[in-house]
Amino acid sequence: MSKTIKIQQPKIPDGLTARTFQPMEDPYYEMCIISDCSILSEEIHRIRFEQVIFKNVTFLDVSFKSIELTDVIFDHCDLSNTDFSDGSIHRVEFIESKILGLNLSDASLGNVLFENCNANMISFGYAKLKQVNFNSCSLRNADYYESKFNKVAFNDCDLNEANFEQTPLKGIDLSSCTFDTINVSIKDLAGCEVTAEQGLGFARLLGLIIK
């Protein structure tokens, strides 16, 4: 592992009540566990979850734009292609979940953990990430276009063909990650920590011929 950022864990009390997902007007879920189910074809704006655990839940054709997630855990869930754009996501954990194409563009993330997730093609375009750890995740073709990073760590991740265009990587350590190529501007690489081998790859972006 290269660097792990110290983050706050979700504040979840013992003895959560089991609930089923029932969409309501101005929906708000708190202090509950939602498990072993599917949430299908829902489009709800500004839904709120606070102190909630999702376990073995599949989200299919779900759009929760401007979602508010506070003290939430997604454990072994499938959120592929779910829309959480423009969301507020704080003290949240995604654990061993399938989050292919999850849309977090324009979202604000603070104290968030992604652990052992399949997050290929996940989108963070224009998002703000503060105190976020990506540990042992597949992030192939992930999109971080014009994101803002503040204390973000990538540990043992697959970043092949990830897009970091217009995202400064100063202070970001990619040395434990694997990739053949990533999309990034040379000016945004200043201060990024990489291995010697990775550095040779970036040198080719300058048009240098390495002998």
Protein Blocks (a to p, Z undefined) as FASTA:
>chain_A
ZZdcddddddddehiacddddddehiacehiadehiadehiacehiacehiadehiaceh
iacehiacehiadehiafehiafehiacehiadehiafehiacehiacehiadehiafeh
iafehiacehiadehiafehiafehiacehiadehiafehiafehiafehiafklpccfb
dcddfklmgopacdfklmmmmmmmnopacZZ
